[in-house]
Amino acid sequence: MEKIVRLDDARHGQLGEAVRKRIEQLVLTGAIPAAGRINELQLAAQLQISRGPLREALRVLVHAGLLVAIPNRGVFVKKVELADALHLYDVRAGLARVTGRLVAQHASREQLDKLRATFEQMEGACTDNDIAGFYAGNLSFHSQLIEYAGNPRLTAVSESVRNELQLYLRDAVVGPARLRKSQTEHRQILEGIIDGDVERAAGAFESHILAGKQR
């Protein structure tokens, strides 16, 4: 599961990044609802920070496409419509193919162990029909794949597309059958990477994203 950022653990120089990550978590998990307005006073009090770092973090997230600034009204969580989500899926599928190929080429033993551990966490969530646990593991698994590709530009673009798409997916209803189907696809990605089979890993990750589009 992805680590929750605790602002009281952040050093002064890391505060802005920690604030950004915390707000991003609140948005992507639905704690701040779709199209919801950001209440700066309330959020600053909740995070126990001043409004300066908060506003800077909001500006970064507006630039990243998660939030929208509307003059004279404030900052709102972006609402992604179905048509936009389908376009994002196509872009993400292409990025996934490149990601799978690079991870299969470059992943270290330690990174493979972490991918296995996250996969096993999702296996347990499937067995327990734990949708929230699977959701957290799925985000972590995909984040690890993006990171382990070892290409900073690919990482930046992939995370931007993934996060914007997540605004659409976070309210989706997911049942046990869908968890198992998704996990089967994760297994195919992982096996291709472990075997160092570049084309199989690339194709499996691309197919996984396109299958998500169809679902």
N, C-alpha and C positions, 0 to 999 in steps of 0.2 A: 504494500500500500504506500502511496506517496506520502512523504513526510509532511506533517502540518507545520507551517512556519509560525514560530512564536516570536512576536516582535520584541519581547523582553530579553530574548537571547541574542538579538542583533546588535553588533557593534555600531558605533555612530556612522561609519562609512558604509555600512551595509543596510542601513535603515531604509533607504529609498527602495532598494531591490526587495527587501523583506515585505514592505508595505504593498508593493506591486503584486508580489506573489500571493499575499494573503487575500487581497481584493479579488485577484484572478480566481482563487479557490472559491470564494464566496459566490462569484458569478457563475462559474462552471458547474458548481454543485447545486445551483438553484436557490441558495440561501438568499440571494437578491433576485427577485423574479424577473422573467423576460419582460422587456419594455418598462421595467420599474425604474423610477427616478432615484438617483443616488442622493441620500440625505447626508450632506457633508458633516454637519454637526453631530448627528447620531452616529455615523460611521467612525468619526474621529474619536468620539467618546468610547465606542465599542472597542476600538483598537488601541485606545489609550495613547494617542499620538496627537501632535498639533496639526493644524489644517495645512501648513506648508508642505510637509512630506506627502500628505494625502492628496493634495491638488496636483503635485508633480506626478504621483503614481497614476492618477486619473488621466492626466494628459498622455502618459505613455500608453495606457490601455485604450484610449481613444485612437491613438495612432496605430495601435495593433489591431483595431477593428472589433474589439469586444464591447466597447462603449461608444456612444454617440453624444456629442456636445451640441445642444440646440440653443442658439442665442436667446437670451432673456428667459430661458426656461430651466436650463440646468443640464446635467449629464445623466444619460439614461443607458440601461443595458440594451444592446442592439437586439432587435428582433429579426431573426432569419426566417424568410419564407421558404416554402417547399421548392420553388423554382431555383432559388439561390443555393439551397442545400444540394440539389441534384448537380448543379454546376460544380460546387465545391467537391462533391464526391469524385467527379471525373478528374479534377486536378489532383486530388489526394491519391487516387489510384496510380497515376503516373509517378508521383513522388514516392509512393510505396514500393513500386517496382525498383526504382533506383536505390532506395533504402535497403531493401532485402538483398540486393546484389552486393552493396558495400559492406553490410554487416557480415554476410557470409564470407567475404574476403578478409575482413580486418578484425573481427571480434576476438578478444583475448579469452583465455581460459576463465579468468575471473568474471568477465562479462557474460560468458556462457553460463556460468554457475548462477549468476544473478537472474538471468532470463529463465533458467530452469526453476529457480525458487519462486519467481512470480507466477510462472505457469502452474506450479503445484498449488499455490495459493488459490488460483482460479479454479483448479480441479476440486479443491475442498469446497469452494463456494458453490460450484455446480452440484456437488453431492448434497449439500445442505439447502439447496435452492435459495441461497443467500444472494439476492439480486444486488444489494448495496455492496456487499463484499466483492462480488464479481466485477461490478462497475468500477470500483477502486482499483482492483487488480488489472483490469483491462486498460485503464488510463496509464497505469504504471508500466505495463508491458509495452504499449505503444511508445511511451516516452523513452523507454530504454532502447528500443529499436532505433528511434530517431537519433538518440545520443550516440549509440555505438556505431552508427554509420561513419562517424569521424569527419563529417563535412559541415563546418559551421554555417555555411550559406544554406545548405540543404536543411539543416536543423531549424534555422530561423524561418524559412518559408514553410516548412512542414508544420511547425508549431503554430504559426499564424493561421494556416488553413484548418488544422485540426481544432483549434480553439474556437474559431468562428463556426465551424460545423457543429461543435459540441453545444453551442447555444440552441441549435435546433433539436439535437438528440437528447438533451438532458431531461426533457419532460416526456420522452417516449415510454410507452408501456412495454416492458420486456418480461416474457414468461420463461419458465424452465426449459422448454424445447429450444427456444432461441439461444439460451445460454449454451446448451450442449452443442448446437450447430456451430456457434461462434468459436467454442473451445476446440472443436475438431479442426477448424481452420487455423487456429493458433498452433495446434500441434504440428500441422503440415509446415508452417513457417519455421517453427523451432527446429524440426527435424532437418529441413533443408540447410539451415544455418549451421547446425552441429556437424552435419556431414560435409560442410564446405561446398555444397552444391549450389553454385551461384545462380544458375538459371531456375532451379527448383525453388529456391528461397525467394527470388525476385517474383516469379510467377505466382507463388502461393500468397505473398503479401498483397500483390495487385488484385488477385482473385478475391481475397478476403474483403478488401475495401469495396469492390464491385458487388460482392454478395450482400454487403451491408446496404448498398444503394438499392438493390432489388428488394430487400426486406423492408 
